[in-house]
Amino acid sequence: ILIEDSSAKNFLGDQTSPNVSSAYVWEFEDRSLPLRGFHRAMAKSMTLAAKIPHFQYVEEVNCDALLDLRASFQNEMSDLGIKFTFLPLLVKSLSMALSKYPLLNSCFNEESQEVLLKGSHNIGIAMATAHGLVVPNIKKVQSLSIVEITKELSRLQELALSNKLSSDDVSGGTITISNIGSIGGKFGSPLVNVPEVSIIALGRIQKIPLFDEDGNLCPASIMMINISSDHRVLDGATVARFCNEWKRFIEKPELLMLQMR
Ligand code: CAO
């Protein structure tokens, strides 16, 4: 078998770990890796999640306008000293769509057979770190600006990488985004982060040729999104309507201005 440098403590082979060498070594003996910390928590929560009846809804969205907006923020607002990516725009537009479809921002209590519609949009962002997979959440996204979301995302990322997230940072999430595309892959099909009822996987944005309305071939930046949901709470039609709304905001981010507070 070909594995990463055996001095690496990180079983994920994550290049964010200072312990991981880029060199490969041949190793012929079995090794036992006890599950600890975030990895142990992931094993527990995913075992729970696997008992939930899931369904997947896949859609592709055109990110051209989103990428232009991000470039414009970066050029025009360089004095803020912030690196803009498109993720905060996706987080904000997701919150706008959730305002219209609150069932996706809910929790399910199996015992009482009750759905609790959550008052805040606490949007979790899955982060693979050298310490394992962790999902800190950005609290009250509905009342944050895009700059505030960008700063909060960066704060959470720094803390996640140094394994210093507080229990408040990782609890109280109401829906999760897993941006697997920042590492690679067209789309993922994740399991919900219990007791949340939806998790959204973002695929890698790819430039591909598309036909425009006049039948001409033109390049477009396309991203696949996969919304995995708890089928006890949500049905396909609700998720499809929610996704249409979110997609509208992603493809025409100027529409955000109409409703944003
Ligand atoms: N497709 C294409 N490009 C992407 C992308 C995607 N889906 N997601 C991010 N990128 C790009 C960004 O635009 C940025 O581009 P530039 O270098 O040109 O500026 C670059 O990749 C790096 O982005 P980033 O990851 O630093 O920033 P982000 O705001 O997109 O994400 C954070 C922030 C904290 C979520 C991220 O750093 C992180 O930790 N990602 C982990 C993702 C992960 O672990 N996914 C697996 C989850 S398993 O369930």
Boltz pocket constraint, residues with backbone or C-beta under 6 A from the ligand:
constraints:
  - pocket:
      binder: B
      contacts: [[A, 84], [A, 85], [A, 86], [A, 87], [A, 88], [A, 125], [A, 126], [A, 127], [A, 128], [A, 129], [A, 133], [A, 153], [A, 157], [A, 178], [A, 179], [A, 180], [A, 181], [A, 182], [A, 183], [A, 190], [A, 202], [A, 203], [A, 204], [A, 205]]
      max_distance: 6.0
